Amino acid sequence: MLVLPRTAVLEITSNCNHKCLFCCCPWEHSVSRPEKELSTNEWKQVIERYRFYGVNHISFTGGEPTLRDDLPDLMEFAHKKEYTLGVVTNGRKVDKELLSLFKKNDVLLSISVPGIETFSAHTGVDNIENVLSLFESCKAIGLKTVANIAVTRNNLPELYENMALPILHGADYVLLNRFLPGGRGMDNTELLLNKDEINDMLNIAESVLERAEINGHIGTELPFCIIKQPEKYNRLNIGSLCGAGKAFFVTDPEGYIKVCNHSPSRVCRWNDIETIEENEYWQRFATRDYIPKSCNGCTHLQICDGGCREAAHVYSGAIDKNDPCMLED
């Protein structure tokens, strides 16, 4: 019997009220946006079917998921199906009523905070004060939050402050995502971090987390060979294996399954999920048939996939090409 990865990321809408320079949503680099989003009823069918095949965690994303009026209905439906739930949001539409619903449905709320002084430059919106106060509101009602920080060359100089302020306002955990090409980000590749800047990011993050006595992790895998001192990170979890198609998968606004939110490649529709194991693209991720040739013979292959495979695909044209951070040499 088919067993799916335990986490399903549901991109319930392509609409967003931010214009982030680093946005990786594939439709932001395409001439066409999703034509028709799944209805409430269809999303409920998705949720029900995925539960049958072993999924037990759902992350609601977009676009901006709070722009869907049926988000509360979908959350409650999924909660009754005994899923654990996450919501990834920029926070602009989150009010007291929505916070109460998040709390009621045991949601882990991930709030985007891509900069302090650089917040409006990155997003096109001056909203940092609202975001910081949102962490406080969540703390007051006991709602667990994640500070979701996209790290670019522009906000790296203020990363210490960018992590510290959300923590001081109540964030329970920190997720760092280095900027990767894809979506609107393909027009802003000058924001990519090089190897030295990635190590600066790691060192700053460990320093903040150690002082705050909380934990965090790097959301997108890093080539193990570029991490200068892997043994020094106790609070910061750094992974080098790709989880796409193994730990999680994605369903886009039109109901097409993808291995990863960075991926422009659709595998099949949600109602054809039973055929997924026959798909060659899915199998390449499931079996790790994507290791770059430059990694052949590396002693770390058991713990490393050579960096982000979909970033390599989007930036260089194939999933077995080098991660963008490996192209500077």
Secondary structure, DSSP 8 states (H G I E B T S, - for coil): -----SEEEEE--S--S---TT---GGGGSSS--SS---HHHHHHHHHHHHHTT--EEEEESS-GGGSTTHHHHHHHHHHTT-EEEEEE-STT--HHHHHHHHHTTEEEEEE---STTHHHHHSS--HHHHHHHHHHHHHHT--EEEEEEE-TTTGGGHHHHHHHHHHTT--EEEEEE---SGGGGG-GGG---HHHHHHHHHHHHHHHHHHT--EEESS---GGG-S-GGG-SSEE---S--BTTTEEEE-TTSEEES-TT-----EEGGGGGGGGG-HHHHHHHTTTT--GGGTT-TTTTT--SS-HHHHHHHHSSTTS--GGGS--
